[in-house]
Amino acid sequence: MSGTRGESRSSNPKITRLFYWVTAVESGVLLVAGGGLLFFPWLMGPLWPWDVAPFNVLLLGSIYSASIVATISTVYFQRWAPARIVAPMIFVFTVVVLVVSLMNLDRFDLGHYSSWLWFILYIGIPVNAGYYLWLQRGRKPYFPYPMESPWRMILLAPVVLLGLYGLGLLIAPDTFTSFWPWPIDAFHGRMYSVAYLTPAVGALLLWRASAPVELQTMGLTQGIGGLVPLIGLVVVDGNVGGKVDWAASGTWLWLGSFAVLFLTGLGLVWQSRTRRPA
């Protein structure tokens, strides 16, 4: 059961050209958005479709930077694995963001081109991902074997539980962000639910079948998505004059949620190495 030995290449077909090109464009957009928010916030901030404070810039940049890994992996390999897990993650991520955006149209300056670009992307990308998934409906996983039982529970169960927290953010953001290190309004709370919901979708898909490339893609995505907020909170807090209460239990609970994503991500990458063919 180690690696993909014995599997024919036809069982891992190439992704469609449409899905490839839309995902390639998406990767470019994520690179500009994530990199701009993290490294050039003074340039990207004014271009964003709504006003964002420094800590929100950090988390938005972290979420987009982590997403780059999944999309670039899909573009690089151009195969059903890892697209089997990436396409549903893209679909859930973009649909949630689109719905939250439509519920909060008053936050957007519809007279600015960035708002229109935002809605064009968040309508086009989920339609593309959904169409690809519909085309592949019924297709079996490339490597239809799960991880060994102990590691499956250790590395996937915590991420699924964090996904339940993401649902809480979506339903009752004020309640589920009350302990965060900085004040969060309902709009941003719902937006940030994708940081937990998206990896949970990937974890559920890996539960019954996990090809090495899927584990690697998911692990790197989680690892970056967990590590960047941990480092960024320290950096941003220093830049704004130390507004985070580092003694508060809520701050450490917030840090702990991203530490779980980071550590389980490392574990998934390690598992991807152990399952490669000799």
Buried (B, 14 or more C-beta within 10 A) or exposed (E): EEBBEEBEEEBBBEBBEEBBEBBBBBBEBBBBBBBBBBEEBEEBBEBBBBEBEBBBBBBBBBBBBBBBBBBBBBBEBBBBBBBBBBBBBBBBBBBBBBEBBEEBEEBBEEEBEEBBEBBEBBBBBBBBBBBBBEEBEEEEBBBEBBBEEEBBEBBBEBBBBBBEBBBBBBEBBEEBBEEBBBEBBBBBBBBBBBBBBBBBBBBBBBBEBBBBBBBBBBBBBBBBBBBBBBEBBEEBBEEEEEEBEEEEEEBBEBBEBBBBBBBBBBBBBBBBEEBBEE
